[in-house]
């Protein structure tokens, strides 16, 4: 799963270290996604994709991080994500 940190997060920041070194620090990362910010009733709900682990990163402010999901993304969500990224 490819994800970008907020634009103010640098590799050398405390938050950047937390993302990139989560395994060494003994913490877990759980990924939540949503297709859009708002729905008919207000804020759109999030879907939990579950735990993931750091694979690699590029850049700084923002940091582009590749995460490995512990379980595969559901096919319908994968299809929506591909459309959004394309």
C-alpha positions in Angstrom: 0.0 0.0 0.0 1.5 3.3 -1.0 0.8 6.2 1.3 2.1 9.8 1.8 2.6 11.4 5.2 1.4 14.9 5.8 3.4 17.5 3.8 5.1 18.8 6.9 6.5 15.4 8.1 10.2 15.0 7.5 12.3 11.8 7.7 14.2 13.3 10.6 11.1 14.4 12.6 9.8 12.5 15.6 6.7 11.5 13.6 8.9 10.4 10.6 11.0 8.2 12.9 7.8 6.7 14.4 6.6 5.7 11.0 9.9 4.4 9.6 11.1 2.6 12.8 7.8 1.2 14.2 9.1 -2.4 14.3 12.3 -1.6 16.1 10.3 0.5 18.5 7.9 -2.3 19.2 4.8 -0.5 17.9 2.2 -1.5 15.4 0.7 0.3 12.4 -2.9 -0.3 11.5 -4.2 1.1 8.2 -7.7 2.8 7.9 -8.9 4.0 4.5 -12.0 5.7 3.0 -13.0 6.4 -0.6 -14.1 9.9 0.1 -14.1 12.5 2.9 -17.9 13.0 3.1 -21.0 10.9 2.5 -24.7 11.7 2.6 -24.7 11.8 6.4 -21.5 13.8 6.9 -18.0 12.3 7.4 -17.6 9.1 5.4 -16.7 6.0 7.5 -13.3 4.4 7.5 -12.6 0.8 6.6 -9.9 -1.0 8.6 -7.4 -2.8 6.4 -5.6 -4.1 9.4 -2.0 -4.2 10.5 0.8 -3.4 8.1 4.6 -3.1 8.3 7.1 -0.7 6.7 8.7 -1.8 3.5 10.5 1.3 2.0 10.2 5.0 1.6 11.1 7.9 -0.7 11.3 11.6 -0.3 10.8 14.0 2.5 8.0 16.4 3.3 6.0 14.4 2.5 7.4 10.9 3.0 6.1 8.4 0.4 5.9 5.1 2.3 5.2 1.6 1.0 3.5 -0.6 3.6 2.9 -4.4 3.4 -0.5 -5.4 4.6 -0.8 -8.4 6.8 -3.9 -9.5 4.9 -4.8 -8.8 1.3 -7.0 -5.7 0.6 -10.6 -6.7 -0.4 -10.9 -6.8 -4.2 -13.7 -4.1 -4.3 -11.6 -1.7 -2.2 -8.5 -2.5 -4.3 -10.5 -1.6 -7.4 -11.7 1.7 -5.9 -8.1 2.5 -4.8 -6.8 1.8 -8.3 -9.3 4.2 -9.8 -8.5 6.9 -7.3 -4.7 6.6 -7.9 -5.0 6.5 -11.6 
